[in-house]
Amino acid sequence: MHQYVLILHERPADYVDVSPAEMQEMIARYKAWAGGLAQRGLLAGGQKLADDGGRHLRLAGGQPLATDGPYAETHDVVGGYFVVNAESYAQAEELAQTCPHLRGTQWIEIRQIEPT
């Protein structure tokens, strides 16, 4: 069995008009989905990332330069991730297709984790 990271991409603008009740409903859907995977032994971990955009570290003139991460007007940000156990990319894709994140303009990047 391999591990795959499901990287959850989203557009911050999609959440501008979401009410607190709607947000709680979304969170419940994610928890139910993750709980179902965990019961089947297919969930290895995952977290929602903070909405602050984090920090970016790049080289500028050969020196590390840290800057603020994406802002609310950014077209696409990573909102979180799940790590799943799957036999193949095909199975990881099947699991991702059932994730509540896959709706509207949101998308999921699937990457296999290199075994150590």
C-alpha positions as CSV (number, residue, x, y, z in Angstrom):
1,M,0.0,0.0,0.0
2,H,1.2,3.5,-0.9
3,Q,0.5,6.9,0.6
4,Y,-0.9,9.8,-1.4
5,V,-1.4,13.4,-0.4
6,L,-4.6,15.0,-1.6
7,I,-3.8,18.7,-1.8
8,L,-7.0,20.8,-1.6
9,H,-6.9,23.8,-3.9
10,E,-9.6,26.5,-3.6
11,R,-10.4,30.1,-4.5
12,P,-10.8,32.3,-1.4
13,A,-13.5,34.3,-3.2
14,D,-15.7,31.2,-3.1
15,Y,-16.1,31.6,0.7
16,V,-17.0,35.3,0.8
17,D,-20.7,34.8,1.1
18,V,-20.7,31.6,3.2
19,S,-22.7,31.9,6.4
20,P,-21.4,30.4,9.7
21,A,-24.1,27.8,9.5
22,E,-23.1,26.8,5.9
23,M,-19.4,26.7,7.1
24,Q,-20.4,24.3,9.9
25,E,-22.2,22.1,7.4
26,M,-19.1,22.0,5.2
27,I,-16.9,21.1,8.1
28,A,-19.3,18.3,9.1
29,R,-19.1,16.8,5.5
30,Y,-15.3,16.8,5.6
31,K,-15.3,15.2,9.1
32,A,-17.8,12.5,8.0
33,W,-15.8,11.8,4.8
34,A,-12.5,11.6,6.8
35,G,-14.1,9.5,9.5
36,G,-15.3,7.0,6.9
37,L,-11.8,6.7,5.4
38,A,-10.3,6.2,8.9
39,Q,-12.8,3.4,9.7
40,R,-11.6,1.6,6.6
41,G,-7.9,2.2,7.4
42,L,-7.4,4.5,4.5
43,L,-6.8,7.8,6.2
44,A,-3.2,8.5,7.4
45,G,-3.7,12.1,8.3
46,G,-4.7,15.6,7.2
47,Q,-5.2,19.1,8.3
48,K,-6.9,22.4,7.2
49,L,-4.3,25.1,6.7
50,A,-4.7,28.5,8.3
51,D,-6.4,31.1,6.1
52,D,-3.5,33.6,6.6
53,G,-1.6,32.4,3.5
54,G,1.6,31.5,5.3
55,R,5.0,32.6,4.1
56,H,6.9,32.0,0.9
57,L,10.6,31.5,0.9
58,R,12.6,32.1,-2.3
59,L,16.1,33.1,-3.3
60,A,16.5,36.7,-4.3
61,G,20.0,37.6,-5.4
62,G,21.3,34.4,-4.0
63,Q,19.8,35.1,-0.5
64,P,16.7,33.7,1.1
65,L,13.8,36.1,1.1
66,A,10.6,35.4,3.0
67,T,7.4,37.1,1.9
68,D,3.7,36.9,2.9
69,G,1.8,34.1,1.2
70,P,-1.2,34.4,-1.0
71,Y,-3.7,37.1,-0.3
72,A,-7.5,36.9,-0.4
73,E,-7.5,38.1,-4.0
74,T,-5.2,35.3,-5.1
75,H,-6.9,33.1,-7.7
76,D,-5.9,29.7,-6.1
77,V,-4.6,28.7,-2.7
78,V,-4.0,25.4,-0.9
79,G,-6.6,25.2,1.9
80,G,-5.6,21.9,3.4
81,Y,-4.5,18.3,2.7
82,F,-5.3,14.7,3.5
83,V,-2.9,11.8,3.4
84,V,-4.6,8.5,2.3
85,N,-3.4,4.9,2.0
86,A,-4.2,3.4,-1.5
87,E,-2.9,0.6,-3.7
88,S,-2.5,2.8,-6.7
89,Y,-3.1,6.3,-8.2
90,A,-6.4,4.9,-9.5
91,Q,-7.6,4.0,-6.0
92,A,-6.3,7.4,-4.6
93,E,-8.3,9.1,-7.4
94,E,-11.4,7.1,-6.5
95,L,-11.0,8.2,-2.9
96,A,-10.5,11.9,-3.9
97,Q,-13.6,11.8,-6.1
98,T,-15.7,11.2,-3.0
99,C,-14.1,14.1,-1.1
100,P,-16.5,16.9,-0.3
101,H,-13.9,19.4,-1.4
102,L,-14.4,18.4,-5.1
103,R,-17.2,20.9,-6.0
104,G,-17.5,24.1,-8.0
105,T,-14.1,25.6,-8.9
106,Q,-12.2,23.7,-6.2
107,W,-9.9,20.9,-7.2
108,I,-7.7,18.3,-5.7
109,E,-4.0,17.5,-6.6
110,I,-3.0,13.9,-6.0
111,R,0.7,13.2,-5.3
112,Q,2.3,9.9,-4.3
113,I,4.5,10.2,-1.2
114,E,7.9,8.7,-1.9
115,P,8.6,5.8,0.4
116,T,11.6,6.2,2.7
